[in-house]
């Protein structure tokens, strides 16, 4: 099993969710987060005053899936979240040692 963590632009969430549904992903955790990478934030004007926005709003997706489905998930996210501009996001994949569904006690793939 693998855990896929993707950081994407907020306005891409609906498109990514739809693309993931097409490859068989029917569950994920979505969190509103803030951060920066190469963008390093930006400056904005508010009521005539200029200020720096260091952390930009992003969406963090966490998806637990079978190991053989990882490439499909990565492809769906990269194709859908792509804008060609800096700040499109990142995808991290790591091993998922164990999963337990609290309500039923099911484990591993049965719990996903």
Backbone as CSV, one residue per row, in Angstrom:
resi,resn,N_x,N_y,N_z,CA_x,CA_y,CA_z,C_x,C_y,C_z
1,UNK,0.847,-1.177,0.000,0.000,0.000,0.000,0.891,1.238,0.000
2,UNK,0.379,2.302,-0.583,1.110,3.565,-0.661,0.210,4.706,-0.208
3,UNK,0.846,5.742,0.304,0.153,6.984,0.628,0.679,8.028,-0.337
4,UNK,-0.236,8.669,-1.033,0.128,9.723,-1.980,-0.320,11.044,-1.385
5,UNK,0.597,11.966,-1.291,0.312,13.296,-0.778,0.566,14.265,-1.928
6,UNK,-0.438,15.038,-2.295,-0.295,15.994,-3.390,-0.659,17.382,-2.885
7,UNK,0.166,18.352,-3.233,-0.092,19.752,-2.919,-0.429,20.425,-4.247
8,UNK,-1.636,20.986,-4.336,-2.093,21.574,-5.599,-2.677,22.967,-5.362
9,UNK,-2.928,23.679,-6.443,-3.589,24.985,-6.358,-5.069,24.769,-6.028
10,UNK,-5.635,25.619,-5.187,-7.029,25.414,-4.745,-8.061,25.322,-5.872
11,UNK,-7.911,26.113,-6.910,-8.925,26.113,-7.969,-8.890,24.853,-8.830
12,UNK,-7.891,23.988,-8.634,-7.784,22.743,-9.391,-8.431,21.556,-8.673
13,UNK,-8.915,21.753,-7.448,-9.414,20.644,-6.641,-10.533,19.861,-7.316
14,UNK,-11.550,20.526,-7.812,-12.680,19.812,-8.426,-12.254,18.992,-9.637
15,UNK,-11.377,19.557,-10.458,-10.896,18.833,-11.641,-10.080,17.603,-11.244
16,UNK,-9.213,17.762,-10.245,-8.385,16.642,-9.788,-9.263,15.565,-9.171
17,UNK,-10.215,15.973,-8.374,-11.124,14.995,-7.751,-11.860,14.177,-8.814
18,UNK,-12.328,14.836,-9.836,-13.039,14.160,-10.922,-12.105,13.187,-11.656
19,UNK,-10.884,13.616,-11.930,-9.916,12.747,-12.619,-9.571,11.533,-11.769
20,UNK,-9.458,11.716,-10.460,-9.155,10.601,-9.573,-10.322,9.610,-9.507
21,UNK,-11.537,10.112,-9.573,-12.704,9.227,-9.583,-12.681,8.341,-10.830
22,UNK,-12.206,8.887,-11.952,-12.124,8.111,-13.195,-11.119,6.976,-13.129
23,UNK,-10.102,7.102,-12.260,-9.119,6.018,-12.134,-9.407,5.126,-10.932
24,UNK,-10.586,5.302,-10.332,-11.021,4.395,-9.282,-10.748,4.830,-7.857
25,UNK,-10.353,6.068,-7.657,-10.125,6.568,-6.295,-11.442,7.142,-5.791
26,UNK,-11.976,6.526,-4.739,-13.271,6.987,-4.233,-13.182,7.555,-2.823
27,UNK,-11.976,7.806,-2.349,-11.823,8.417,-1.041,-10.490,9.124,-0.925
28,UNK,-10.481,10.239,-0.234,-9.256,11.000,-0.018,-9.491,11.983,1.118
29,UNK,-8.426,12.492,1.668,-8.509,13.539,2.673,-8.032,14.827,2.029
30,UNK,-8.793,15.900,2.215,-8.462,17.197,1.627,-8.297,18.202,2.762
31,UNK,-7.173,18.911,2.740,-6.883,19.892,3.772,-6.460,21.199,3.122
32,UNK,-6.968,22.307,3.642,-6.497,23.614,3.192,-5.219,23.919,3.954
33,UNK,-4.140,24.188,3.215,-2.847,24.460,3.826,-2.260,25.736,3.225
34,UNK,-1.181,26.205,3.808,-0.443,27.343,3.268,1.019,26.971,3.203
35,UNK,1.706,27.470,2.197,3.119,27.181,2.082,3.729,27.919,0.909
36,UNK,5.001,27.641,0.676,5.670,28.200,-0.483,6.825,27.306,-0.871
37,UNK,7.204,27.402,-2.111,8.359,26.684,-2.639,9.196,27.702,-3.378
38,UNK,9.372,27.482,-4.644,10.152,28.419,-5.457,9.450,29.751,-5.641
39,UNK,8.132,29.763,-5.423,7.375,31.007,-5.584,7.838,32.074,-4.608
40,UNK,8.195,31.683,-3.418,8.647,32.586,-2.368,7.620,33.647,-2.009
41,UNK,6.355,33.373,-2.237,5.308,34.337,-1.907,5.253,35.455,-2.937
42,UNK,4.512,36.494,-2.606,4.388,37.633,-3.505,3.938,38.857,-2.711
43,UNK,3.959,40.018,-3.347,3.498,41.233,-2.669,2.131,41.616,-3.204
44,UNK,1.305,42.178,-2.335,-0.024,42.638,-2.712,-0.247,44.038,-2.171
45,UNK,-1.188,44.727,-2.771,-1.576,46.051,-2.294,-2.927,45.947,-1.612
46,UNK,-3.045,46.518,-0.427,-4.317,46.536,0.286,-4.502,47.916,0.892
47,UNK,-5.528,48.626,0.440,-5.825,49.990,0.906,-4.599,50.894,0.822
48,UNK,-3.896,50.763,-0.274,-2.747,51.623,-0.531,-1.452,51.171,0.107
49,UNK,-1.509,50.142,0.945,-0.293,49.660,1.587,0.160,48.352,0.929
50,UNK,1.450,48.252,0.717,1.998,47.040,0.114,2.452,46.102,1.223
51,UNK,2.111,44.844,1.085,2.560,43.865,2.074,2.925,42.566,1.374
52,UNK,3.738,41.771,2.036,4.225,40.520,1.468,3.390,39.353,1.974
53,UNK,2.972,38.520,1.044,2.279,37.285,1.386,3.318,36.172,1.279
54,UNK,3.802,35.712,2.443,4.860,34.703,2.447,4.332,33.299,2.172
55,UNK,3.167,32.999,2.689,2.600,31.669,2.535,1.376,31.737,1.637
56,UNK,1.385,30.922,0.604,0.300,30.924,-0.371,-0.685,29.808,-0.063
57,UNK,-1.980,30.040,-0.300,-2.974,28.999,-0.040,-2.828,27.846,-1.036
58,UNK,-2.865,26.637,-0.513,-2.776,25.422,-1.315,-3.768,24.405,-0.772
59,UNK,-3.941,23.329,-1.511,-4.769,22.203,-1.079,-3.863,20.981,-0.973
60,UNK,-3.982,20.269,0.135,-3.221,19.042,0.335,-4.178,17.864,0.229
61,UNK,-3.885,16.953,-0.691,-4.656,15.731,-0.869,-3.863,14.568,-0.303
62,UNK,-4.514,13.713,0.455,-3.884,12.492,0.948,-4.724,11.324,0.471
63,UNK,-4.076,10.417,-0.254,-4.775,9.309,-0.887,-4.052,8.007,-0.560
64,UNK,-4.739,7.105,0.105,-4.200,5.770,0.371,-4.667,4.864,-0.765
65,UNK,-3.731,4.112,-1.353,-4.079,3.288,-2.498,-3.193,2.046,-2.586
66,UNK,-3.569,1.157,-3.482,-2.768,-0.036,-3.751,-1.493,0.386,-4.482
67,UNK,-0.444,-0.351,-4.266,0.844,-0.022,-4.892,0.762,-0.016,-6.415
68,UNK,-0.042,-0.909,-6.985,-0.115,-0.988,-8.443,-0.964,0.118,-9.072
69,UNK,-1.574,0.948,-8.259,-2.411,2.034,-8.776,-1.713,3.392,-8.690
70,UNK,-0.510,3.426,-8.140,0.192,4.680,-7.889,0.429,5.479,-9.171
71,UNK,0.920,4.852,-10.211,1.220,5.583,-11.448,-0.030,6.196,-12.069
72,UNK,-1.147,5.495,-12.010,-2.405,6.045,-12.532,-2.809,7.292,-11.750
73,UNK,-2.658,7.233,-10.444,-3.029,8.363,-9.591,-2.114,9.551,-9.870
74,UNK,-0.813,9.297,-9.955,0.134,10.379,-10.245,-0.182,11.018,-11.594
75,UNK,-0.441,10.206,-12.586,-0.755,10.723,-13.924,-2.031,11.562,-13.907
76,UNK,-3.052,11.085,-13.220,-4.315,11.827,-13.141,-4.107,13.190,-12.476
77,UNK,-3.323,13.217,-11.410,-3.084,14.484,-10.706,-2.237,15.421,-11.549
78,UNK,-1.139,14.921,-12.108,-0.250,15.803,-12.864,-0.924,16.376,-14.103
79,UNK,-1.691,15.566,-14.809,-2.371,16.066,-16.013,-3.447,17.095,-15.673
80,UNK,-4.124,16.897,-14.565,-5.249,17.764,-14.221,-4.818,19.020,-13.475
81,UNK,-3.806,18.925,-12.618,-3.381,20.074,-11.813,-2.416,20.989,-12.564
82,UNK,-1.931,20.555,-13.704,-0.933,21.314,-14.472,-1.504,22.615,-15.030
83,UNK,-0.779,23.721,-14.791,-1.110,24.991,-15.441,0.072,25.504,-16.251
84,UNK,1.250,24.964,-15.969,2.452,25.417,-16.654,3.118,26.596,-15.969
85,UNK,2.549,27.033,-14.869,3.096,28.177,-14.139,3.710,27.706,-12.831
86,UNK,4.602,28.501,-12.311,5.240,28.172,-11.042,4.172,28.025,-9.960
87,UNK,4.364,27.054,-9.085,3.404,26.839,-8.004,2.344,25.794,-8.287
88,UNK,2.508,25.016,-9.362,1.534,23.961,-9.681,1.451,22.907,-8.580
89,UNK,2.543,22.700,-7.869,2.488,21.787,-6.733,3.491,20.660,-6.791
90,UNK,3.317,19.715,-5.879,4.207,18.572,-5.757,3.394,17.334,-5.394
91,UNK,3.964,16.167,-5.680,3.362,14.897,-5.285,4.435,14.100,-4.548
92,UNK,4.064,13.575,-3.393,4.964,12.742,-2.600,4.318,11.367,-2.453
93,UNK,5.118,10.321,-2.578,4.617,8.956,-2.432,5.467,8.265,-1.375
94,UNK,4.796,7.659,-0.408,5.545,6.921,0.602,4.802,5.654,0.987
95,UNK,5.546,4.731,1.593,4.978,3.453,1.988,3.968,3.632,3.115
96,UNK,2.921,2.852,3.046,1.885,2.847,4.075,1.972,1.487,4.757
97,UNK,2.451,1.475,5.972,2.709,0.229,6.684,1.437,-0.533,7.040
98,UNK,0.438,0.185,7.531,-0.769,-0.490,8.000,-1.933,0.494,7.986
99,UNK,-3.110,-0.042,7.731,-4.332,0.753,7.768,-5.367,-0.014,8.577
100,UNK,-6.090,0.698,9.433,-7.133,0.075,10.246,-8.382,0.945,10.181
101,UNK,-9.508,0.337,9.809,-10.783,1.051,9.850,-11.287,0.955,11.288
102,UNK,-11.449,2.073,11.946,-11.796,2.102,13.361,-13.142,1.428,13.628
103,UNK,-14.141,1.707,12.811,-15.484,1.182,13.049,-15.557,-0.328,13.010
104,UNK,-14.896,-0.961,12.027,-15.045,-2.400,11.825,-13.824,-3.225,12.222
105,UNK,-12.680,-2.568,12.357,-11.459,-3.299,12.648,-10.794,-3.889,11.414
106,UNK,-11.372,-3.653,10.233,-10.758,-4.136,8.989,-9.351,-3.549,8.870
107,UNK,-8.487,-4.301,8.208,-7.102,-3.875,8.093,-6.633,-3.830,6.637
108,UNK,-5.617,-3.025,6.433,-4.914,-2.877,5.166,-5.864,-2.533,4.012
109,UNK,-5.814,-3.244,2.884,-6.612,-2.837,1.710,-8.115,-2.907,2.002
110,UNK,-8.555,-3.790,2.870,-9.974,-3.867,3.208,-10.419,-2.608,3.944
111,UNK,-9.487,-1.942,4.608,-9.809,-0.724,5.360,-9.823,0.523,4.496
112,UNK,-9.225,0.418,3.309,-9.188,1.570,2.419,-10.482,1.630,1.650
